[in-house]
Amino acid sequence: MARIDLTDGFSIHDYRSRMKLLTDTGETRTLENRKDLRCPACDQAFDRLFVTERQTESFETPPDRPFCLARTAEKLLVLTH
């Protein structure tokens, strides 16, 4: 099981074969983990990954399950478990 590596930032293209793109607005993306990638924050498998390049982001409802946050210089990642 591979872990998402944020050492040099984050590119979806590095992990596209292991995740399914669910939504893409140009500034935000939601992906489903299909190959048991591990979370960069807690090192556990995660279900969904939300990626944004925006300075701020708000959600109408909080995730109904545990989640982790990870940050690169350009992106914020929200991973639900």
N, C-alpha and C positions, 0 to 999 in steps of 0.2 A: 504494500500500500504506500503510495507516494504522498509526500507532504507538499502543499503549496509553498514555494520558496519566494520570499519577498526581498531577498538580498539585493537584487538589482531592479526593484520595482515589481509591477505585476502586469502581465500581458495575457489576455484571454487566449490569444493564439497559441500560447505555450501549453494550454490545457484543453483546447477545443475538442480533441478526440476523446476526452474523458468526461466531458460535460455536454448537456443539451441546452442550447439557447432557448429560453422560454419567451423573453421579451427584450426588445432593444429600442430605446428611444433616441439613441445617439449620444446622450449624456449618461444614461443609466442602462444597466443590463441585469437581467435575472437569469441564472443558470441552474440547472439541476445536476447534482453530482451523480454520475452513472458508474464510476469505476472506483468507488471507495477512496477518493482523495482525502487526505487528512487536513484538518484545519491548521493554519499557521499560528493561531493563538493557543489552542489547547491540545493540539496533536491528535484529536479524535476525528472520526469520520463525520461528515456533515451532509445535510440533505440539499439545501439550497444556498446559493451565493448571490448576493446583491452587490453590484459594483457601481459606484458613482464617481464622477469627476467634478461634481458640483461642490461649491464651498459649504453649502448647507443642504439638508434633506429632512423632510418630515414624513411621518407615516400616520395614516388615519387610525390604525389600530396597531398596538404592539404585537410582535410575534407571539403566537400561542405556545411557544416552546423555547427552550434555552437558546441563546445566541451568543456569538463572539464578534468582536470588532477587531479589524486589523487595518493599519494605515501605511500607505507609501507616500512618497512626496506628492504624487498627483492623484491618488485614488483612495477612497474609503471602501472597505469591504465589510459586509455584514453577512455572517454565516449562521444559518439556523441549523439546529441539531434535532 
